[in-house]
Amino acid sequence: MAENTREIVLDTLLEMERSRIYSNQMIKAVLDKYDYLEGQDKRFIKRLAEGCVERKIELDYVLNLYSTVPVNRMKPLIRCLLRMSVYQILYMDSVPDSAACNEAVKLAGKRKFTNLKGFVNGVLRRIISRKGQIPLPDENADPLQYLSMKYSMPEWIVQLWLGEYGREKTELLLEQLLAIHPVTVRFAGWVTGEAREEYIRRWQQRGIRVTRSEQLDYACYLEGVEGLAGLEGYAEGAFLVQDVSSMLCVEAAQLQEGDRVMDVCAAPGGKALLAAQKAAHVLARDVSEQKVERIRENARRMGLEEKLTLEVWDATQPQESRAESADVVFMDVPCSGLGVLGKKRDIKYHVTPESLESLVQLQRQIVEGSWRYVRPGGVLMYSTCTIHRQENEDMCSWISGHFPFVLEESRQLLPEDGRMDGFFYARFRRKEQPPI
């Protein structure tokens, strides 16, 4: 593996430390910039950069065991360099340990840290010599720290889930969030079963592993894919990236042909576009033109522009002229994102207990601002991409207690074999108005 790929990863990690940009956005931008590289090099960059973010808590724990300088006191470049080197040693079997160490020493010198080459070499050599024997915290004496380090999850999130799900379910959840996540796509409504099989056959000829969803016949999982825009069917709008959990939310709405649908927090548009295939018309809104443009791009490619009206609107602000105008309202509110940690790996480092409280308040404001759009007898679909009772089940109780809705169904989906996000949805029915 060429040295420059490691330097690309190093610069990527440094930029993520300096800025607040999320890792999935940053890594995508880097891969787009270096699109001319061989596929093997791009896969190396992606795997190493994502791995360092995902396993940062564990990597820092290991470094603190064998370094004379604590991680938080290291120079940023040395800290990032050691993290990526330890990740290669512990998790990338295709990389010889000696190569991970030697290339790190070379990079330290190249980046003007010649005086720290010996330090880098010494730390990595000690870790290599103890590979396979690195002690984790005592599982019985401190199960919280043990789970946090083993699965690289902040202790407060582990504690949250232990309280809600218990030890066994929490550990399974932590395992699933670290699983490799394939790309999930759904076929457009106009794609016949025969055409789906042909697309899948052509993708497989490219070396892509395709697995059909057991839950929805129009969804499948792609592994080993490098960029979707070049795949057969993309340009003509034959498929769209969307998680199965999001599709199941739309299915749970039980849409009927002719239904008037509103999606008040619609970007990037997966649910709105699937609803448009099933219903008469969808009004899709979001809070900024940038977000609405993402929906517009997907709608244009999927050939569904005529079935959607797109608007910039703050969902916390009621619009009386739209009151009781929709048969079904989708309300996929901003949330902590704890269900999508397998794809957006650094959310767990940004979310805090304090931010959860402010999110709950925002969610309530959106419900208060948008519930009147549902006609009497109509459906409200409340959803989040999180695994957190306060944002999900507790919110359902609050909605039922404060507004004229009856909860008909709710479902907390947990990550499944890396193939589905953690996701929550609830279907409410608005009470019919009593006769005058």
N, C-alpha and C positions, 0 to 999 in steps of 0.2 A: 504494500500500500504506500503510495507516494506521500512524502512528508507534507506536501501542501494541503492535502485533505485534512490532516490533523490541525494545521494552522487555521484553516477555514472554520473548523469546529471551535477552536480556541477563541477566535475573534467573535464567533456567534455567541458563545457563552459569556464573554466579556460584555458584549452589547446588551445581552439580557440582564446582566447585573446592573448596568448603568441606567437602563430605561425600564419603563413599566410595560413594554410591549409583551404580549403573551407569546409563549414559546411556539405554539402552532403557527402563529402568523409570522414570527421571525424565521423559523426554519423553512417555511414555504417560500418566503422572500429570498432566502439564501439559495435554496435549490433552484428557484427560477433564475437567479443571477448566474449560477454555475450550471445551467442546463446543458452546456456543451460537454460537460464531463461524461465519462463512461458511466453506464448504469451501475456498475460495481462501486465506483467511487461515490456516486450520489447515495446509494444505499448505505454505505459506510458512514457518510456525513449524517444522514438522517438518524440512523440507529444510535450513533455515539452521542449526538446532540440531545436527542430525546431521552436516551438512557440517563445521561448526566442530570437532566432536570428531574426525571421521574424518581431517581434513586439518590437524590441529593442528601437527604437526611442520613441514609445509611453510609454513603460515601464519606460524609463529614465525620460520622461516628468512627469509621475505620481509620481515617487520617488522624483523628485526635488520639487514637490508641497508640499509633506508631510514630507520630511527629513530635518533636520537641517544641514546636511552635503551634499553638492552637489555631484551628482553621480561621476563626474570626479575626486573628491578628496577622494573617498572611497577606502579602501583596495580592491584589485582585488577580493579576495574571498568573502568579504561582498557584493560588488557590484553584483557579479554573483548570490550569494545566495538570495539577495533581488529581483533581476530581476525574477528568477525562481519562487519565492514565490508569487510575484505580478501577474505573468502570471497565476498561479494556481487559485488565488483569482478571477481574472477577466474573465478567459476563460475556466476553467475546472470545470464544474458544478458537476462532480462526486467526486471532492475533497472538503470536508468541509473546510470552511475558517479557522476554529480553527486548523485543522490538518496542513494546509499549514503554519500557523504561528508557531505552537508548534514545528513542525519538523525543521523549519528553526532555531529556538532558540537552539534546541538540536544539530544541525549540527555546529552552531557557536561555541558552547562549545567543541564539539568533535574535531574541527579543531583548537583548542588552541586560540580561541577568546572569552574566558569566559567574559572578561571585556566589550565586545560589545553585549552580549546577551540582555541586557536591551534596547540598541539602536535598535537592530533588532526587538525586540518585540514591541517597541513603534511605530516605523514606520509602521509596518504591521497592528497593531491594529487601527491606525489612518486611514489607507486606507480601512480596512474592515468596519469601522464605516461610511465611506462616499461612500461605494460601490453603484454604480448606480447614484451617484450625483457628480461624478468627472467632473469638468468643462474642456471643450476643449477651445482652443483659439476662439475668436469671429469670426464666419464665415464671417460676413459682413465686419468687420473692417480689418481683416487680413486673407483672404481666402487662401493664400499660406501656412501660418503656420497651419491653420486649417486642410487643406488637408494633409499636411506633418505629423501632429501628429495623425490624425484619421486613416490614412492608413500606418503609419510608413514608410514613404518614404522621402529620403533627399529632402530638399526644391529645390535644383537646378534641380533635375530630374522632380519634379512637375512643376516647371517653364518651363522647356523644353517642356513638353507635353502640358501644357496650351497654349503655343505659337503655337504648331503644330496642336492641336486637339480641343482646346477650353475647357470650363469648364465642360460641360455635358459629353462629350466623355472621358475626362481625368478622371473624377470621376468614370465612369463605368470601365475604364481600371484599375484604382487602386483597385476597388472592386474585379475584376476578378483575379488579381494577388494574392490576399489573399485567393481565394477560395481553397478548398481542391482538390488536383490534384491526380486523379487515375493513375494507371500504364497503359500506352497504349502499346498494342502489335499488331503486324500484323502476320498473318499466312503466312507460306511459300507457294510458288506457287504450290507445289505438293500436298498440303492438299486440298482435295475435300470439297465441301460444306457439304456433309454428315459427313465427318470426323471433320470439324469445329464444327458442332452441337454436336458431341459426346464429343469433348474436353470441350466445354462450359458446357455441362451437368455435366461432371465429376468435373469441377472446382466449379460449383455451389453446388455440393454435399459436398464440403469442406467448404461451408459457404461463398464463394467469390461471391460478387455481380458483375455480368457481364452485360455490356451494349454494344450493337453493335453500331458501328459508322454509322451515317446516310450518311456520305460522301463516305466511301469506304467499300465495303462488306467484305474485308479481314482484317479489323481492328476492335478492340474492347477495351473497358476500363474495368480494373479490380480494384475493391475496396475491402479492407479487406484482401489483400493478404500479406503473410509474407514469403518473399523469393521465387524467381521464379524457382530456380534450382530444387526444389522438385516437381514442378507441372508436371502433365502428359503432355507429348509432348516436354518438354524442352530438355531432353537428346538427342532425335532423331532429333532435329532441326525443330520442327513443327512451332515454333513461335520465334519472336525476338522483343525486346523492341525498339520501334521507335515512335516518335510523329507523329500524323496525318499530321501536317504542313509539315514535312519533306517528308512524302509520297506524298503529293500533289505537292511538288516541282518536284519529279521524274515523276509523271503523266503529269505535264505541259511540260516536255521535249518532249513528244510525241515520245517516243522511238519506233523504228521499229526492228523487228527481223533481226539480222545480223549487226546492228549498232556497230561500234567501239566506245567505251566510255572511257573517261579519267576522273577521279575524283582527282583533284590536292590537296585537303585538306580533305581527306576521313575519318579520324578517327572520331568516332568508327566504321563506315562502313555501317550505315543504308541505305543511299542512294546508295552507291556502290553495296550493296548486292541486293537491290530491282532492280537496273538497270541490274544486272547480270541475274536476272530472265527473263528480257524482251529483252535483247540484246545478241549479239554474244559473246562479250568479254569486260571486264572492266580492265583497268589499274588503280589501286588505289594507291595513293601516300600520304605520309605525311612526316613531317619534322624530325621525330625521329623514332628509332627502337621500342621504347616503344609504340608509337602510332600505328605503323604498326602492331605490335604484337596483339593489341586489335582487329584490323580488321581481322587478321589471325585466331584468336580464334573464332570469330563469323562465319567466312567463313567456317572453319572446321566443326563446329557444324551444320551449315545449309547445308552442303554438296555442297558448291559452290566453293571449292578451284580451281577446274579445269577451272572455268570461270573467274577467277581473276588472274592478275599478280600484285604482291605487291612490291613496291619499296620505299626506303627512299629517299626523294628528297625535297629540299627547293623550294617551288613554286615561290619564287621571282627570282629564277635563270633560265633563258631560256635554253632549250636544243634544239639546231637547228636540230638535227637528228630526233626529234619527230614533227617537224613543219608540219602542215596540215595532221596529222595522225589520227585525231579523227573526227567522225561524230558529237559527242556530248561531250562537256566538262562541267563538274560540277565544280563550283568554290564557295564552301561554306566557305567564308573567315573568319578569326578570327575577332571578333566584340565585342562590349560592353556587349552583352548578356542581354540587358534590356528586351528582350522578354521572358526570361526563369527565371525571378525573382521568379516565383511561385514554382520552383523546386530547384533553386540554390539561396537560400534566402539571402545570404550575398554579392552577387555581387554588390548590391546597395551601400554597404559601402566601396567597394574597387575601383569602377570606379569613375573617376573624369573628369571634363571638359577637363583637360589637357591630360588625357589618351585617350579621344575620338579623339583628334587631331592626336595623334601618331598612333592610330588605323586606321584612314582614310588614313594616309600615307602608312601604311603597306598594306592596301587593294589595294591601287593603285599600289604598287610595285608588288603584286601578279598578278594583271591584266596585268601589263606590262610584267611580266615574263612568263605568261602562255597563252595569247590570241592567239598566233600563232599556238597552237596545233589544233585549230579548222580549218577544211578544208573549202575552199570557198563553201558557200551554207549550211554549217553546223551550229550547234546550240551551243551557250554559255549560260549556266544556272548560273547566279550569284545569290547568296543567303546569308542571314545572319539570326541569331536568335535574332534580335534586333528590337526595335521600335524607330527609330531615322532617321530623314529625311536625314541628312548629310551622313550617312552610306548607305542609301538605294536609295531614289529617286534622290538625288543629285549625287550619284555615277553613276546611270544609265545615267544621262545627260553627265557626264564626259566621260564615256565609249563611248557613241555614238559620242561625239565630238572629240575624240582622236584616235579612232580605226575604222576599216572598218566593223562596225556592225550597224544593224537596230534593234531598240527595237520593239518586237512584242507583248509582254505582260508583265505587272508587277502587283504584288499583295502584299499588306500589310495585313497580317493576324494578327488579334488581339486576345488575350486570350479569350476563349469562354467557359463559365461555368466551368472553371478549367480543361477543357478537351483538350485544345490545346494551344500550346505555341504561343507567339508573334513571327512572322516569316515573312520574306520578300523574295520573289523570282522574278526574271526577266528573260525572255527568249529573247535572242538576236539571230539574224540570220546574219552570216557573208556574206558580199556582194560577189557576184560572181566576179571573175577576168575578166576584159574586154578582149575581143579577141585581139590577137597581130596583 
